[in-house]
Every structure is written in C-alpha cells, then in structure tokens.
Amino acid sequence: MATSTTVSYTQNLLKYMKLDQKGSAMAEYIWIDSQGGVRSKSKTLLKVPESGEFALEDLPEWNFDGSSTGQAPGEDSDVYLRPVAIFPDPFRGAPNILVLTECWDPDGTPNKFNYRAECAKLMNAHKVHEPWFGLEQEYTLLDFSDRPYGWPTNGFPGPQGPYYCGVGAGKVFCRDIVEAHYKACLNAGVKISGTNAEVMPAQWEFQVGPCTGIEMGDHLWVARFLLHRIAEEFGAKISFHPKPIPGDWNGAGLHSNFSSKEMRVEGGMKHIEAAIKKLEGRHKEHIAVYGEDNTMRLTGKHETGSIDTFTYGVANRGASIRIPRECGAKGYGYFEDRRPASNADPYQITGIMMETIYGGLDGTELKK
C-alpha cells in the first residue's frame, strides 16, 4: 500500500511501464496556460513510423477545454493544439514522445496567451543575424506548506554565503531532483548546458543554450515541464516566483544571454554596444514583459539593478546588462540581460529582444 497520497509509488508503476504497447505510441501534448504554467494530456498514436521517429506531419491537431485553463470563455471553450516541436519522452521511453504545442483559437488566430507565434515570425524575419540565446533559469524548491525545502519549520537558515554552488549536508537540498532533471533533459534532447545550487538555500539554476532563434523558447519550456513532472514524483513544488522569500534573500531570475553573428567575430563589440543602446531606449517596454512581481526582485540589491534605471557594465552583476569580462577583453562575444524574472516567458524575452535590436515585423526600426 502506498504511504502517501501525493507522491508517486514508483515501484508499483514500473511493472506497468514495461508492458508491450502493441505497436502504438503515447504522445504527451504540452501547452502553456494563461498563468504561465504548463499543462499536458496524453494521446494514443496508432502507428509508429518505420524509422521509429515521428515528424510534425505525423501528429494531428488536438483541442482542450480552454475555459478550465483561463484561455477561453465557457460558451466557446475549444482551444486548438498545434504541434510545433517533438522531443523523446524520458518518462515512458521510446517510441513515446513529448509534443510541444501552440494554442490557437477556432477563428484561426493565435490564442491571446500564445506568445510563440509572434516570436517565431520575428525570428524568421531576422534570421540573417543568426541569433543565439542562452537562458539561466533559477527556481526554488518548496514543500507542500510552500516552505523552501530544508528550511527550519519555525525559523530561518543561516545567512547566505555557503549555499551558492555548495556541496554537503546543510548547504544544499533536494539534489536528487536536480540530478534527475538534468538526466531527463539530456535524454529528451533538451539543450541543457549546466546546473548549480544558487545563493539562497533550496534555490537552484539550470542553463539552456546556446539555442538558435525560436528553439530557445521551445527548449526552455520543455525543460520547465520536465522539472515540474520530476518534482511531482518527489513530492516537491517548483516556484518560479522572482522573490519567493522576502527579506535579505536573493530573488530568482532568468538571465538572458544573447549574441548575433556580427557580435561573435572580431570587432563585434561595436554591435554589442549598439544593441545595448537600443535596449536602453525601450527599458520600460522590456520590463513590462520580463515577468510578474519583478519589482520585488529588481531593487538594486542582491545582484540586481534597479527596475527604474537602465545600466550596463563589464562584469557588473548589479547592472541591467552585463558584458562578460572575457568579451570585454577580446572585443567581441555576447551580453547578458539580467532583468528578466524567473517566471518570464522565454518567447516574450527573446521576441522583444529581436524586435528592439532589429526592428518590428513590418521591417522598420521601432521608435523609442
């Protein structure tokens, strides 16, 4: 008998996971809801391609009840799921797949919470610049009382200092979830590039990238989905809130690294500086899509800049934009936008960055 009603009883599940699927495959359709969370449901695919690999054209459009996710009214509740990316399923194994989808309304227009559609158009319009992105996703592990894992029930842990990239009991918590997530991302083909414990205890970070264009958002959203699913099995909750604990504790961000082909070669610093100048001119517009409750995080303290002021500098983690010291010395490379909150949508981040630096979809440069 299971000892918990909230945590999966894995030993019982394993014997069923080994059962023959009789030539069928299971596809987990994943979408983003009105609150910036992930939802999913499963569909049986009756035939597996001879190659063993599915293509987008093999996958049917599907639908769901948008009135239950805040994406449609009850009297017209159908929202359609259009497959846009396929990943191996690390939970069920081959031939089963994860299917990232876009949400579309019955009239053939993107759902109001579908930020991918416009982002994809911007990426395609400016693909000549070969944009590379790398996003650093910070998050906090919580118990079912919404208390960070490992924190005293009626108190607080010691001050920040020993926890960042920490090793050892009392310095890090829930490493098993982090390790499981790392392996699952690699198995699923997500371009995860690393992970580390963060400054606040029970806070972690994983990095995804470099990714080209629209795949940045695709890979980060699938990585988020995998993190939630794995934490579910361990009985933990994932928080992407930018300031989960008030007081003298670091918040959580989604630091966004960017470069174009012009920035990555000798003489690229002039292109980096030109891009930063354009970002400065649209600071408020960027802050508007850089995540909810970001005012709690961007205070000018705890390795952040002020939400009201745009700044940049070499190796300055208290600035809006940081140019890595190595790039400053070489004169080319990339820059890091440190403003996005951990709960920001990667399609909105990467989309507005392309729009600000290279212009809107009509081909004209945006006015400041």
Secondary structure by P-SEA (a helix, b strand, c coil): cccccccccccccccccccccccbbbbbbbbcccccccccccccccccccccccccccbbbbcccccccccccccccbbbbbbccccccccccccbbbbbbbbbccccccccccaaaaaaaaaaaacccbbbbbbbbbbbbbcccccccccccccccccccccccccccccccaaaaaaaaaaaaaaaccccccccccccccccccccccccccaaaaaaaaaaaaaaaaaaaacbbbbcccccccccbbbbbbbbbbcccccccccaaaaaaaaaaaaaaaaaaaaaacccccccccccccccccccbbbbbcccccccccccaaaaaacccccccccccccccaaaaaaaaaaaaccccccccccc
